[in-house]
Amino acid sequence: MTDLDVPSGRPAAVPTPEPGDARLHRLSLNQKTIDRWNVAEAVAGCAAAGVPAIGLWREPVRAYGLRASAKLVAEAGLRVSSLCRGGFLTSPDPDAWRNALDDNRRAIDEAAELGAACLVLVVGGLPPGSRDLPAARARVAESLDLLVPYAVERNVRLALEPMHPLYTADRGVLATLGEALDLAERFPSSAVGVVVDSFHTWWDPQLPAQLTRAGERIAGVQLADWITPLPPDALLSRGMLGDGHIDLRGFVRLTDAAGYTGDIEVEIFNADVWAADGAQTLATVCRRWTEHVI
């Protein structure tokens, strides 16, 4: 696909917003949406497009250098809406679990250095060979008991991300916003919040009530569309805004009504999106944002 704005043969409905357009003031580019860009390219792309915030990923930050990344983002005047990701805390093996906890402590340190609004936790799926879902969820709770004090000392907010049930086995044993809140509410809201992703939560009939319950615990909001048929690789099944079935404007209004006023990331895992030119992809994101979100 060479033109992200014509996946179904239709022209762009609205012009691309210019830098400085007030409609972009809450838009954040999650770095994974343009997977080929390194930190410098992503920061430069956001600055050129007038996107005021960025969600960073640990691997490209590590490749560019943590301090260099923090300096670059600050000099560009961008906000860091999140750092992805910590988590993967479900192993019953003591050594593997200790290693995971140590890696999460490093992630907390990185989030602090970057001034990220939150560290996103993808908590992990079932350990290999396990069918014990309650034990995996209990392991996540045990892990938080150990990680929250470390994060609080560094002024980093942990953000649990509930994931679509499609990913329960291999990626995230918290499948609903209600489950994530049950766990988060054991801690102060300033320490542990939730990330609400349209792709993962749009289907949940309890979503409006759970967003109201979440209130100030909403640490971040992420957007991608649900497209059908799903691509063969379920991990790369997120659609560009407006290409699928989710009422994205209605979704954002629900988070606004719950009291969330922060940045809203566009986070898309999709092979066609990743194959396209980065600047074109970001222009499409900005266009679709004004057409389908605000």
C-alpha positions as CSV (number, residue, x, y, z in Angstrom):
1,M,0.0,0.0,0.0
2,T,1.6,3.3,-1.1
3,D,-1.1,5.8,0.0
4,L,-2.4,5.3,3.5
5,D,-5.3,7.6,2.9
6,V,-6.8,5.5,0.1
7,P,-6.9,1.9,1.5
8,S,-10.4,1.5,0.0
9,G,-9.9,3.8,-3.0
10,R,-11.2,6.9,-1.4
11,P,-9.5,10.3,-1.4
12,A,-8.5,12.1,1.8
13,A,-11.6,13.7,3.3
14,V,-9.8,16.6,5.0
15,P,-6.5,18.5,4.4
16,T,-3.5,17.7,6.5
17,P,-3.4,20.1,9.5
18,E,-0.5,22.6,9.5
19,P,2.0,22.8,12.3
20,G,0.5,25.0,15.0
21,D,-3.0,23.9,14.3
22,A,-4.8,24.0,17.7
23,R,-6.6,20.7,16.9
24,L,-3.3,18.8,17.3
25,H,-2.7,20.0,20.8
26,R,-3.4,16.6,22.5
27,L,-2.0,14.3,19.7
28,S,0.9,12.1,20.5
29,L,2.7,9.8,18.1
30,N,3.5,6.5,19.6
31,Q,6.9,5.6,18.2
32,K,5.8,2.1,17.2
33,T,3.4,3.6,14.6
34,I,6.4,4.5,12.4
35,D,8.5,1.5,13.3
36,R,11.4,2.3,11.0
37,W,12.1,5.7,12.6
38,N,14.8,6.0,15.2
39,V,14.5,8.4,18.1
40,A,16.0,11.3,16.2
41,E,13.8,10.7,13.1
42,A,10.7,10.4,15.3
43,V,11.4,13.6,17.2
44,A,12.2,15.5,14.0
45,G,9.1,14.2,12.4
46,C,6.8,15.2,15.2
47,A,8.4,18.7,15.4
48,A,8.0,19.1,11.6
49,A,4.3,18.0,11.7
50,G,3.4,20.0,14.7
51,V,2.7,17.0,16.9
52,P,3.5,18.1,20.4
53,A,4.1,14.8,22.2
54,I,5.7,11.4,21.6
55,G,5.3,7.9,23.1
56,L,8.8,6.4,23.2
57,W,9.9,2.7,23.2
58,R,12.7,1.4,25.2
59,E,14.6,-0.4,22.5
60,P,15.1,2.6,20.1
61,V,15.8,4.8,23.2
62,R,18.5,2.4,24.2
63,A,20.0,2.3,20.7
64,Y,20.1,6.1,20.5
65,G,21.2,6.6,24.1
66,L,19.0,7.3,27.1
67,R,20.5,10.7,28.0
68,A,20.8,11.7,24.4
69,S,17.1,10.8,23.8
70,A,16.0,12.8,26.8
71,K,18.1,15.8,25.7
72,L,16.8,15.6,22.1
73,V,13.1,15.4,23.2
74,A,13.5,18.3,25.6
75,E,15.3,20.5,23.1
76,A,12.5,19.8,20.6
77,G,9.9,20.9,23.2
78,L,8.0,17.6,23.0
79,R,6.2,15.9,25.9
80,V,6.9,12.2,26.5
81,S,3.4,10.8,26.9
82,S,4.6,7.4,27.8
83,L,7.5,5.0,27.8
84,C,6.8,1.5,26.4
85,R,7.2,-0.9,28.0
86,G,7.7,-2.7,31.3
87,G,5.8,-5.8,32.4
88,F,6.1,-9.5,31.4
89,L,6.0,-10.4,35.1
90,T,4.1,-13.8,35.1
91,S,7.0,-16.3,35.2
92,P,6.8,-18.8,38.1
93,D,10.6,-19.5,37.7
94,P,12.4,-17.6,40.5
95,D,15.4,-16.6,38.4
96,A,13.3,-15.5,35.4
97,W,11.0,-13.5,37.7
98,R,13.9,-11.8,39.4
99,N,15.3,-10.9,36.0
100,A,12.0,-9.5,35.0
101,L,11.7,-7.4,38.1
102,D,15.3,-6.0,37.5
103,D,14.4,-5.1,34.0
104,N,11.3,-3.3,35.2
105,R,13.4,-1.3,37.6
106,R,15.6,-0.3,34.7
107,A,12.5,0.7,32.8
108,I,11.4,2.9,35.7
109,D,14.8,4.6,35.8
110,E,14.5,5.2,32.0
111,A,11.0,6.7,32.4
112,A,12.3,9.0,35.1
113,E,15.2,10.2,32.9
114,L,12.9,10.8,30.0
115,G,10.3,12.6,32.1
116,A,7.6,10.2,30.8
117,A,4.1,10.7,32.0
118,C,3.9,7.0,32.7
119,L,5.6,3.7,32.2
120,V,3.2,1.3,30.3
121,L,3.1,-2.2,31.7
122,V,2.1,-5.1,29.4
123,V,1.9,-7.5,32.2
124,G,2.6,-10.8,30.4
125,G,0.7,-13.9,29.3
126,L,0.7,-17.4,30.5
127,P,4.1,-18.9,31.1
128,P,5.1,-21.6,28.6
129,G,3.1,-24.8,29.2
130,S,0.9,-23.2,31.9
131,R,-2.9,-23.2,31.9
132,D,-3.1,-21.5,35.4
133,L,-4.5,-18.1,34.6
134,P,-5.3,-17.2,38.3
135,A,-1.6,-17.9,39.2
136,A,-0.3,-15.7,36.4
137,R,-2.5,-12.9,37.5
138,A,-1.5,-13.4,41.2
139,R,2.2,-13.1,40.1
140,V,1.5,-9.7,38.5
141,A,0.0,-8.5,41.8
142,E,3.0,-9.8,43.7
143,S,5.3,-8.0,41.3
144,L,3.5,-4.7,41.7
145,D,3.9,-5.0,45.4
146,L,7.7,-4.9,44.9
147,L,7.9,-2.4,42.0
148,V,5.5,0.3,43.2
149,P,7.8,1.6,46.0
150,Y,10.7,1.8,43.6
151,A,8.6,3.7,41.1
152,V,7.2,6.1,43.8
153,E,10.8,6.9,44.9
154,R,11.5,8.0,41.3
155,N,8.3,9.8,40.7
156,V,7.3,7.4,37.9
157,R,3.7,6.4,37.4
158,L,3.1,2.8,36.4
159,A,0.2,2.3,34.0
160,L,-1.4,-1.2,33.6
161,E,-2.6,-1.9,30.1
162,P,-5.6,-4.2,29.8
163,M,-5.3,-6.1,26.5
164,H,-7.9,-7.7,24.2
165,P,-8.7,-11.3,25.2
166,L,-7.0,-12.3,21.9
167,Y,-3.7,-11.7,23.7
168,T,-4.4,-13.2,27.1
169,A,-2.4,-16.4,26.5
170,D,0.8,-14.8,25.2
171,R,0.9,-11.1,26.1
172,G,-1.5,-9.8,28.7
173,V,-3.5,-11.7,31.4
174,L,-5.4,-8.5,32.3
175,A,-8.1,-8.6,29.7
176,T,-10.6,-5.9,30.8
177,L,-10.4,-2.4,32.2
178,G,-12.2,-3.7,35.2
179,E,-9.5,-6.3,36.0
180,A,-6.8,-3.7,35.6
181,L,-8.6,-1.3,38.0
182,D,-9.1,-4.1,40.5
183,L,-5.3,-4.4,40.6
184,A,-4.5,-0.7,40.4
185,E,-6.8,0.3,43.2
186,R,-4.6,-1.5,45.7
187,F,-2.2,1.5,45.3
188,P,-2.5,5.3,45.3
189,S,-3.7,6.6,41.9
190,S,-0.6,8.7,41.6
191,A,1.5,5.5,41.7
192,V,-0.5,3.1,39.6
193,G,-3.0,4.0,36.8
194,V,-4.3,2.4,33.6
195,V,-3.7,2.9,29.9
196,V,-6.9,2.7,27.9
197,D,-6.4,1.6,24.3
198,S,-9.3,1.7,21.9
199,F,-8.1,-1.5,20.1
200,H,-8.1,-3.5,23.3
201,T,-11.2,-2.2,25.1
202,W,-13.7,-0.9,22.5
203,W,-15.7,-4.1,22.6
204,D,-16.3,-4.2,26.3
205,P,-20.0,-3.4,27.3
206,Q,-18.7,-2.3,30.7
207,L,-16.3,0.3,29.2
208,P,-18.4,3.4,29.9
209,A,-19.0,2.4,33.6
210,Q,-15.4,1.3,34.0
211,L,-14.0,4.6,32.6
212,T,-16.1,6.5,35.0
213,R,-14.8,4.3,37.8
214,A,-11.2,4.9,36.6
215,G,-11.4,8.6,36.7
216,E,-8.0,10.1,37.7
217,R,-6.4,6.6,37.3
218,I,-6.4,7.0,33.6
219,A,-2.7,7.6,32.9
220,G,-2.9,7.4,29.2
221,V,-5.2,6.9,26.2
222,Q,-4.1,5.1,23.0
223,L,-5.9,4.8,19.6
224,A,-5.9,2.4,16.8
225,D,-8.8,1.0,14.8
226,W,-10.2,-2.6,14.7
227,I,-10.2,-3.8,11.1
228,T,-11.7,-6.9,9.6
229,P,-10.7,-9.4,8.4
230,L,-7.8,-9.5,10.9
231,P,-4.4,-9.9,9.3
232,P,-2.7,-13.4,9.7
233,D,-0.4,-12.0,12.4
234,A,-2.6,-10.9,15.2
235,L,0.1,-8.7,16.6
236,L,0.0,-6.5,13.5
237,S,-3.8,-6.2,13.3
238,R,-4.3,-2.6,14.4
239,G,-5.8,-0.4,11.7
240,M,-5.2,3.3,10.8
241,L,-7.7,5.6,12.4
242,G,-11.0,5.5,10.4
243,D,-10.2,2.3,8.6
244,G,-12.2,0.0,10.9
245,H,-15.2,-0.4,13.2
246,I,-14.4,1.7,16.3
247,D,-16.2,5.0,17.1
248,L,-13.0,6.7,17.9
249,R,-14.6,10.1,18.6
250,G,-17.1,8.5,20.9
251,F,-14.3,6.6,22.7
252,V,-12.3,9.7,23.3
253,R,-15.4,11.5,24.6
254,L,-15.9,8.8,27.1
255,T,-12.3,9.2,28.4
256,D,-12.8,13.0,28.5
257,A,-16.0,12.6,30.4
258,A,-14.1,10.4,33.0
259,G,-11.8,13.4,33.5
260,Y,-8.8,12.6,31.4
261,T,-7.2,15.7,29.9
262,G,-3.8,14.4,28.8
263,D,-2.1,13.4,25.6
264,I,-3.7,10.8,23.3
265,E,-1.3,8.5,21.5
266,V,-1.9,6.9,18.1
267,E,-0.3,3.5,18.4
268,I,-0.6,1.3,15.3
269,F,1.0,-2.1,14.7
270,N,0.4,-2.9,11.0
271,A,2.7,-4.2,8.3
272,D,1.3,-1.9,5.6
273,V,1.6,1.2,7.8
274,W,5.1,0.2,8.8
275,A,6.1,-0.2,5.1
276,A,4.9,3.2,4.1
277,D,7.0,6.4,4.1
278,G,7.2,7.8,7.7
279,A,6.4,11.4,6.9
280,Q,3.4,10.3,4.8
281,T,2.2,8.0,7.7
282,L,2.4,10.9,10.2
283,A,0.5,13.2,7.8
284,T,-2.2,10.6,7.5
285,V,-2.4,10.2,11.3
286,C,-2.8,14.0,11.6
287,R,-5.5,14.0,8.9
288,R,-7.4,11.1,10.3
289,W,-7.2,12.6,13.8
290,T,-9.0,15.7,12.7
291,E,-11.5,13.6,10.7
292,H,-12.3,10.8,13.2
293,V,-11.2,11.9,16.7
294,I,-11.7,15.5,17.6
